[in-house]
Amino acid sequence: MNSVEYAKKLTKGEGPYKQYGTFFHTWKDYLLLKKYSSPVNQNILTDDGSKFDADNPLLKSSLELLYNMEQVNR
């Protein structure tokens, strides 16, 4: 079972009493969650600081995870 499935199983209740099985703190770094698993370019910029690392598939995957957990899998 992956973390998304586990979070769904922990979600309980309805309406104002609904309690979600996942929590993302308000720290800004959650958009880099999957990038931290890479040995290089773990930040918004490439390691040498020369460019924004927007084309990194791990950044896209991190943003998709956050979006799905917060907006889709409610």
C-alpha positions in Angstrom: 0.0 0.0 0.0 1.4 3.4 -0.9 1.1 6.6 1.2 -1.9 7.9 -0.8 -3.9 4.7 -0.2 -2.9 4.7 3.4 -4.1 8.3 3.9 -7.4 7.4 2.3 -7.9 4.6 4.7 -7.2 6.9 7.6 -9.7 9.6 6.5 -12.9 9.4 8.5 -16.1 11.4 9.1 -18.2 13.8 7.1 -18.7 17.5 6.7 -17.2 19.7 9.4 -16.2 16.5 11.4 -14.2 15.0 8.5 -10.6 14.2 9.5 -8.1 13.6 6.8 -5.5 10.8 6.9 -2.7 13.0 5.7 -1.3 16.4 6.7 1.2 18.6 5.0 2.6 21.2 7.3 2.7 24.8 6.0 6.5 24.6 5.4 7.3 25.8 1.9 9.5 22.8 1.1 6.6 20.3 0.6 6.6 21.2 -3.1 10.1 19.6 -3.2 9.1 16.4 -1.4 10.0 14.0 -4.1 13.0 16.0 -5.3 14.7 15.3 -1.9 15.0 11.6 -3.0 17.4 12.7 -5.8 21.2 12.8 -5.2 21.4 16.0 -7.2 19.4 19.1 -7.8 17.2 18.8 -4.7 16.2 22.4 -4.6 14.2 24.8 -6.8 17.4 25.8 -8.6 20.0 23.4 -10.1 22.9 22.6 -7.8 25.1 25.2 -9.5 22.4 27.9 -9.0 22.4 28.7 -12.7 18.7 27.9 -13.5 15.2 27.2 -12.2 14.8 23.4 -12.3 11.2 23.5 -13.6 11.8 20.7 -16.1 12.8 18.2 -13.4 10.1 15.4 -13.4 10.5 15.0 -9.6 9.3 18.6 -9.1 6.3 18.0 -11.3 5.6 14.7 -9.4 5.9 16.5 -6.0 3.4 19.2 -7.1 1.0 16.6 -8.5 1.1 14.7 -5.2 0.3 17.8 -3.2 -2.5 18.8 -5.5 -4.0 15.4 -5.5 -3.8 14.9 -1.7 -5.2 18.4 -1.0 -7.8 18.9 -3.8 -8.7 15.6 -5.6 -8.6 12.9 -2.9 -10.8 14.7 -0.4 
